[in-house]
Amino acid sequence: MNTICNKQVQVQDLGLIDYQLSWDYQERLLAEIVAAKIANRNLPVDAQTLTPNYVLFCQHPHVYTLGKSGKEDHLLANDAFLQTLGATYYKINRGGDITYHGPGQLVGYPILDLDNFFTDIHRYMRLLEETIIRTLADYGLDAGRIDGLTGVWLDYRTDKKQSNGPRKICAMGVKASRWVTMHGFALNVNTDLSYFNHIVPCGISDKAVTSMQAELGRDVSVTEVAERVAHHLADLFEMELTSVPAGVSRLLV
């Protein structure tokens, strides 16, 4: 494990980007960080390379992704129907079940070397959830957790009756290799929720899905939400954020 830590995190806005392209980019960044960590093992502290950290923000064209623990029958549409939806489908290497990504949804992919912060995946997931909870509070939305269910919910309290019932507003699924993370969260901002009708979202059939737009009754700036998410990430993880200009797809080639 590194004995030196790098709290600097580069924030990249990838814009609207094909899912496969963003997945490949995540894999490349993770591989580079892991390679640096392995090289550091045989070096004295003063010769070690600081491992970089990234937070990637993006939106995707319509796509369904199935995590490694998910069930294929939770996708309720066949290939032909997916074509009519203009949607694609991927089996991927994150945790969790099936979810939807699309325009109007803020997707965040933290590529972090947790040796720079803390080596505890459970804590990592809870802090990601807390980041979204605080972001939603900035918009007057009371969000929280439900025991045993990853992600962030509205009407989440089980100790009082709530008229609309629990509604998931942010899904999460991650992967870690040698304490380097990838994948992340998907926060429904102005998302077209009808696309969730064609899956069993996150494998949960008895709870609804919602968005900031649906709850607030107005469109919300995805860029503004990303800025609030970055602010709370930096606070909770004690990060030092740097950023690159929007539209960094040139970095993917």
C-alpha positions, 0 to 999 in steps of 0.5 A, a space after each residue: 500500500 502507498 505510504 503517500 497520499 494524493 487528495 487531488 481529484 481531476 473532475 472531467 465532464 464527458 458530456 453526452 457519451 456512448 456507454 461503451 466509450 466511457 466504460 473503456 475510458 474508465 478501464 484505461 484509467 483504472 489500469 493506469 492507476 493499478 500499474 502505478 501502484 504495483 510499480 510503487 511497491 518496490 520503490 522507496 517512499 521518496 521515489 514513489 509516484 502519486 496515484 491520480 484520482 478522477 471523477 467523470 461526469 456524463 450523460 449517456 444515450 438510452 442504454 440498459 446495463 446489467 451488473 454481474 449479480 443481476 438477472 437477465 430476465 429483469 430486462 423486460 424487452 427483447 432486442 427488437 423492442 430495444 431497437 424501437 426504443 433506440 436503446 442498447 444493452 450491456 452486461 457489465 462488471 459492476 455490482 448490482 442488478 439492471 438499471 437504465 441510463 439516458 439523457 437528463 440523468 447525471 452519471 458519475 464515475 469516481 475513479 479513485 485510489 482509495 489508498 489515498 483516502 481510506 480502504 473501506 468499500 462499505 464506507 465508500 458506498 455510504 459516502 457516495 449515498 451521503 453525497 447525493 443525499 446532501 445534493 438533493 437537500 440543496 433542492 429541498 428534497 428529503 432523501 435517505 437510505 433504506 436498510 438493505 437497499 443500495 442507493 438513494 430514496 425519497 419517502 425512505 422512512 419506514 417509521 411513518 406512513 408516506 402517501 407516495 411510498 419509497 421512490 428511488 432517485 439515484 442508483 449505485 453500483 461499483 467495482 474496485 480492483 486493488 482499492 481503485 474504484 470505477 462505475 458509480 452512481 446515476 442520479 435522475 435529474 430530468 430523466 424520461 422515467 418511461 424507460 424504467 418501465 422496460 426493466 425491473 429497476 435494480 431487481 426491485 419490483 415493489 418500489 417506484 423510480 422518480 427524478 428531480 424533475 418529477 418531484 420538483 415539477 420543473 426542469 433542473 440544470 444537470 450542470 448545476 447538479 453536477 457542481 453541487 455533487 462535486 462540492 459535496 464529494 470534495 467535502 465528504 472525501 476531503 478532496 482537492 478538486 481540479 477540473 478540465 474544460 467540458 467536452 473532454 472526449 479528446 482524452 478518450 482517444 
